[in-house]
């Protein structure tokens, strides 16, 4: 069995726990930067010459650098949902929670659960992800400042400051949108995906860019896998007082569900496939939010279909 490296990631440091094939666990702390990555690699190779399986939690951008570094060094890397690690810790009746304990726990999780290997996205997708996430952050900051201005500001200096920030953010939002558009235009495959996705009524260029960057960068075998990754499949409750109730699992990136909410509302007005789904659910007495959730999930199915077939959306070809 390969040696296993558990990594607990924070902004400034990496807590590592190396479980070798003889069952011993060694610990080390490194800085979360390229120098620390090189130090970590040298430390691992000092104690293990066998193939190493590295495992870490999905912690946003904090873990991307070391994951790419270890993958390029020939390691098998797994990036797992933090909820899975928390559930595993509960099953082991762990009471303490420190960085060192978490690193050892992640190593044991990798040994017992054998999480699948992670494949990093292509450079063009990584660039698109960074641009899309930057745009989301700018839009959120713009909304916060706009809300402050709308709440009423009695001090002229404060109002002038807010208006200046809004003007700057407006310019940056337009600039990043142009960067996203230019980046997709420079890559024929990305441009084709955008054209296929925007052929679906309800999906515009911004939503298409988010879907390409955040959802369809993974090798799904069917549309349900894509919907499950976005947290848009129902979770059936078959016990207790909520028996028979179904809710969205919401296990997955919240930014995807946020990106699909308003497109789903638009699709309910102009997409015949989504309208047929909504009519069936209304006839069954389903509430509005259930219908919107179903529309979001159906959009993912349609998006998977056009990307898989490489054909634009055709209402008569979409199954009801």
JOURDA-V313192 format. One record per residue. N is the residue number from 1. BURIAL is 1 if it has 16 or more other ideal C-beta (glycine too) atoms within 10 Angstrom, else 0. Layout:
N,BURIAL + N,BURIAL
This chain:
1,0 + 2,1 + 3,1 + 4,1 + 5,1 + 6,1 + 7,1 + 8,1 + 9,1 + 10,0 + 11,0 + 12,0 + 13,0 + 14,1 + 15,1 + 16,1 + 17,1 + 18,1 + 19,1 + 20,1 + 21,0 + 22,0 + 23,0 + 24,0 + 25,0 + 26,1 + 27,0 + 28,1 + 29,0 + 30,1 + 31,0 + 32,1 + 33,0 + 34,0 + 35,0 + 36,1 + 37,1 + 38,0 + 39,1 + 40,1 + 41,1 + 42,0 + 43,1 + 44,1 + 45,0 + 46,0 + 47,0 + 48,1 + 49,0 + 50,0 + 51,0 + 52,1 + 53,1 + 54,1 + 55,1 + 56,1 + 57,1 + 58,1 + 59,1 + 60,0 + 61,0 + 62,1 + 63,1 + 64,1 + 65,1 + 66,1 + 67,1 + 68,0 + 69,1 + 70,1 + 71,1 + 72,0 + 73,1 + 74,0 + 75,1 + 76,1 + 77,1 + 78,1 + 79,1 + 80,1 + 81,0 + 82,0 + 83,0 + 84,0 + 85,1 + 86,0 + 87,0 + 88,1 + 89,1 + 90,0 + 91,0 + 92,0 + 93,0 + 94,0 + 95,0 + 96,0 + 97,0 + 98,0 + 99,0 + 100,0 + 101,1 + 102,1 + 103,1 + 104,1 + 105,1 + 106,1 + 107,1 + 108,1 + 109,1 + 110,1 + 111,1 + 112,0 + 113,0 + 114,0 + 115,1 + 116,0 + 117,0 + 118,1 + 119,0 + 120,0 + 121,0 + 122,0 + 123,0 + 124,1 + 125,1 + 126,0 + 127,1 + 128,1 + 129,1 + 130,0 + 131,1 + 132,1 + 133,1 + 134,0 + 135,1 + 136,1 + 137,0 + 138,1 + 139,0 + 140,0 + 141,1 + 142,1 + 143,0 + 144,0 + 145,1 + 146,0 + 147,0 + 148,1 + 149,0 + 150,0 + 151,0 + 152,0 + 153,0 + 154,0 + 155,0 + 156,0 + 157,0 + 158,0 + 159,0 + 160,0 + 161,0 + 162,0 + 163,0 + 164,0 + 165,1 + 166,1 + 167,0 + 168,0 + 169,1 + 170,0 + 171,0 + 172,1 + 173,1 + 174,0 + 175,0 + 176,1 + 177,1 + 178,0 + 179,1 + 180,1 + 181,1 + 182,0 + 183,1 + 184,1 + 185,0 + 186,0 + 187,1 + 188,0 + 189,0 + 190,1 + 191,0 + 192,0 + 193,1 + 194,1 + 195,0 + 196,1 + 197,1 + 198,1 + 199,0 + 200,1 + 201,1 + 202,1 + 203,1 + 204,0 + 205,0 + 206,1 + 207,1 + 208,1 + 209,1 + 210,1 + 211,1 + 212,1 + 213,1 + 214,1 + 215,1 + 216,1 + 217,1 + 218,0 + 219,0 + 220,1 + 221,0 + 222,0 + 223,1 + 224,0 + 225,0 + 226,1 + 227,1 + 228,1 + 229,1 + 230,1 + 231,1 + 232,1 + 233,1 + 234,0 + 235,0 + 236,0 + 237,0 + 238,0 + 239,0 + 240,0 + 241,0 + 242,0 + 243,0 + 244,0 + 245,0 + 246,0 + 247,0 + 248,1 + 249,0 + 250,0 + 251,0 + 252,1 + 253,1 + 254,0 + 255,1 + 256,1 + 257,1 + 258,0 + 259,1 + 260,1 + 261,0 + 262,0 + 263,1 + 264,1 + 265,0 + 266,1 + 267,1 + 268,1 + 269,0 + 270,0 + 271,1 + 272,0 + 273,1 + 274,1 + 275,1 + 276,0 + 277,1 + 278,1 + 279,0 + 280,0 + 281,1 + 282,0 + 283,0 + 284,0 + 285,0 + 286,0 + 287,0 + 288,0 + 289,0 + 290,1 + 291,1 + 292,1 + 293,1 + 294,1 + 295,1 + 296,1 + 297,1 + 298,1 + 299,1 + 300,1 + 301,1 + 302,1 + 303,1 + 304,1 + 305,1 + 306,1 + 307,1 + 308,0 + 309,0 + 310,0 + 311,0 + 312,0 + 313,1 + 314,0 + 315,0 + 316,0 + 317,0 + 318,1 + 319,0 + 320,0
